[in-house]
Amino acid sequence: MKSLPGSLMKSLPWFVLLLIWAGLGWGFLPGGMADDSRPMPRKVDAEGLDNVFQITDRLYSGSGPEDDKGFESLRKIGIKTVISVDGAKPDLERARRFGLRYVHIPIGYNGVPREKALQLAKAMCELPGPFYIHCHHGQHRGPTAAAIARLCADAQCTIDEALAVLRAAGTDPRYTGLFKSVREFQRPTAQELAGLRAELPEAVQAAGLTQAMVTIDHAWDNLRLVRAAGWKTPPDHPDIDPAHEALQLAEGFQEMRRLPEVGKRPEDFRRWLDEAQASAQALEQLLREGKNKKVVDGEGAERVYRRTSAICTQCHAKYRDVP
């Protein structure tokens, strides 16, 4: 049995369809790869887009389209639904001009929460394909979401095949949370899917300064524990990787820098933000080198940590800690 009557297909709930598709053994959604064809990511040249990969005949990943050229390339490829996992608001007006439907499911660099994965599963089942999943540069978060989307929709896809998406796109192994999200992903159960009431919004409210600071403060809290442990993993927090926390701090500054409201801030505010990101990156490099050599340059780490903290304190004194 390889097909169902069209009338029946339209009458079934989306989560039932997903389970039927998986049970029928289709390589992907209807019209997808055959059982004996295991697709591997293939690089695609597309004007106005970077790092574009065809994962199956109905799933692509890459960078976010920023002008007409990018959207035109998506239209030529045949994309029907674009899923953004980037924090920035999608360009809905331009997308509509090119006949594209957007879904906005923003995720961070620390991994894909279960509820976001279920949203991806729902989007892949309810909306028309082919699908294009993107973050900002198409290298880290987008490929991770695409790998999970394939695992949700392709019952034959193995974890190794899903991880091949990240490797092809050049996802940095330092983003351990992204790799962990794919490596440990469990396909949704029938009960999970039946109870899912997640919406599929075209755009969600972009994280503002307040939310960005929550992410940065969390990384700072973990780095304080690392510092107290001599720039090593704290004994009572074995899940904390020092270099990864510094990386998360740097990414937090970078994501904040991209906020539209930050672009309107005074020049010194933006300069301090850039300096803080560069300093956090330097701390990450020191901690990573220390991990590889099994000897951390404690004095160097302390010096960079203090410099990063001083930049934040200077900025807070002028723009946050005032009436």
N, C-alpha and C positions, 0 to 999 in steps of 0.2 A: 504494500500500500504506500503510494508516494504522493497522493494528493487528496484534497477534500473538496466537496462541492462548494462553489463560491458563495451560495446563499448561507450555507452552514458556517463558513469561515466568518462571514460578516456578523452572524448572530452570537458567536461565542465571545465570552469575556477575554480581555487581552492576556490574563495570566493563564487561562486554559489553553489558548493558542500557543503560548510559549512552551508549555509542557507537552503539547501535542507535537510541535515542531521538534523538540528534543527527542521525544519518543520515536518519531518517524525516522530519526537518524539523518535528517538533512544536515549537510555540512554547515549551513548557515540559515538565514531566513529564506522564505520561498524565493526561488530563482537563484539560490546561492550555489556554492561549490558542490560537486558531487562527492559521494562518500569516499571514493578512492583518491580524491584530490585534496592534499593537505597544503593549502596555500601558505607561503612564507612572505613576509613583508618585502615589498618591491618599491624602490625609490621612483618617484614620479616627478618629472619636471613640470612645474606649473607657474606661469608668470604671476608675480605679485604675491607668491606664497613661498615659504621656506620649509625645508625638512618634511616634505610631503611623502607619505608612504601609503601604498595600497596594501591593506592587510588581508582583505578578502575582496570578492567582487562587489560587496556591498558595504565595505567599511574602509575608511581612510582616516589618517591622522596627519597633523601638520601644524603650521603656525596660523595665527589669526589673520584673516583678511582685513587689510587696512585701507584699501582703495578699490576703485572699480576693477582694476586688473585682477586683483585677488578674487573678487566675487565672480567676475566673468570666467576665471579659470574653474571655479567650483561648478558653475553652470555648465561649462563645456564637458567636465568630467561626468556630469549627470547627477550631481549631488541634489538631494531633495531636502534633507534635514541637516542642519548644522548644530552641533552640540558644543557649547563653550564651557570649559572648566576653568577658565581664567576669571580673575576677580573683576576685571573691567567690564562695564556694561557693553553688550553687543550693539553693533550698528544696525538696528532693526530696519530703519528706513531704507538703507542701501540694500540690505538683504531682500526686502520685499520687492524692490525694483528688479531684482534678478530672480524672483520666483522661489526664494529659499525660506524655509521655516527654521526659526531659531529656538533652541532650548538652552537655558542658562543653569548650569549646575556647578558653581564654583567650588574648587577644592584647594587645599594648601599643599605645601611641599612635604608635609609630614605623613601623608597617606590619604587613602580614600575611605571615609567613614561608611559603615554599612548602609545607612540610609541613602547616601549618595549613590552607592553601587546599585541599590534597588531602583533608584530613579533612572539610572542608565538602562537597566533591564527593561523598565516600563517604556522608556522612550524608544528603544530599539524594537519593541513589539508593537506599540500603538501607532507610531508615526511612519510615514513613507520613507523608504530608503532609495538610493544609497545614502550613507551617513558620513559626515566629516566631523571628527572630534578634534578640537584644538584648544591649546592654551595660548600663551603669548608667543613664544619662540617655537613651539612644536617639538620640544626636546625632552621635557621631563613629565609634567602633569598630564598633558594631552595623550602621549603614548601609553601612560599608565592607565588612564581611563579607558582608552581604546582596547587595551589588553583585557581589562575587566569586562568591558562590554562584549567582547568576543567570547569570553568564558561563559557569560550569561546566556548568549544566544546560540552558541555552538556546543552541543553536548559532546562532540568528539574532540574538542580542543583540550590539549594537555597544558599543564602549568609551564612546561618547557617551551611549548609553542607560544604561549602568552608572553613569557619572558623574552622571547625572541623579538617581540615588538619593541620592547625597551632597548634591547641591545642594538637593533637596527637603527633606531632613532638617536642613539648616542646618549641615552639617559644616564646621568652621572651616578655611579654606584654610591657616592657619598650620601645621596638621598635614600637612606636605608628604609625609611618609612614607605616610600613609593614601591620599592622592590618587595618589601614585606607584604604590602597590600595585595600584590599579585600572587606572591609565593604561597600565602596562607589563605587565599580567597576560597570561600565555600559557596558553591552555587546556591541560589535561593531555593528554599523548600516550597512545596505547594501551599503550605500554610502561610508562609511569609508573603508570597505573591498574592494570595487570595485576600490577605488582610491589608495590603498596601493601599494607602489612600494618598500617596504622594502626588503633588501637582507637578506639571511640566511647564513652568513659566518661561516666557520668552526672555525675560530679564528680571533679575532680582536686584534689590538695592545693593549697590556696591559698598563694600566695607569702608567706613570712614576712618578718620584719625583715631577715634576712640577704640574701635575694634582692632585696628592695626596695633595700637599700643598694648592691647591685651595680649596679642601674640608675642610682641617684643618683650613684654614684662615676664611672660612665662619662660622664654629663653634665658632672660637675665636671672630669674630665680634658680634655674638649673645650673647656670654657670657659677652662681655663688656657691652652690653645693660642691661643684667641681673644684673651685678655688680653695674651699675649706679642706678638701681632700688632697691637697697638694697637686692640683691639676690632673687628677686621675679620676676614674669612675668612683663615685662615692660608695663605700662598702654597703650602706643601707639602701642604695638606689642603683642596683646593678643594671637597670635598663637605661641609664643615662650614659651616653657616649659623648665625651668632652668635645671632640672636634665637630660632631654632628650638631651639638647645641650652639656652637659658635657659628656654624653654617646657617642654622635656623635664624639666628640673630641677624646675620648679614642679609638673608633673604627677606626678613621682616622689614628692614630698612629699605631694601630695594622696592618691595611692594608698596610701602608707604610713599616712596618717591614718585610712584606712578599714579597716585591718586590725583584726580583733577583739582581738588581743593588745595593740594600741596603746590601745584603749579602756580596758584595765585598768591602764595605766601611770599613774604619778603625774601630777598636774595640771600641774606645770612642764614635764614631758616633752612633753605634748600642746600646751601653750602655745608652747613653742619650735618645735615642728613647724609650727604654724599661722603663727608669725612668719617662719619660714624660707620657707614657701610664698609668703607675701605679698611678701617681699623678692625672691624669685626672679621673681615676676610683675612687680615694678617694674623689675628688670633687663631682663626680656624687652621691656617697653614702651620702655625707653630705647634698647635696641639696635634695635628695629624702627623707631622714629622716626628713629634715625640712618641706618638703611638707606634709608628713604624720602627723607630730606633730603640723603643722601650726605655727611653730616657727623655724626659720632658725638660725643656729649658724653662725652668720655673721663673727665673728672673725676667726673661724675655716675655713670658706669658703675663706675668704680673704687670710689667711695664705697659704692654699693649692693652690689657684689661683696664688699667687706670686711665689710659688715654681715651679709650672708648667711653668710659664712665664720665670722664671730665667733659667730653663733648656733649653728652646727654644732659649733664647737670647745667652746663652753660645755656643750652637751648631751653631747658625747663625753666630756668630762672627768668628768662625774658618772655617766654611765650606760654608757659603752663602754670607756674607757681605765682601767678599774679591775679588780683581781683578782676 
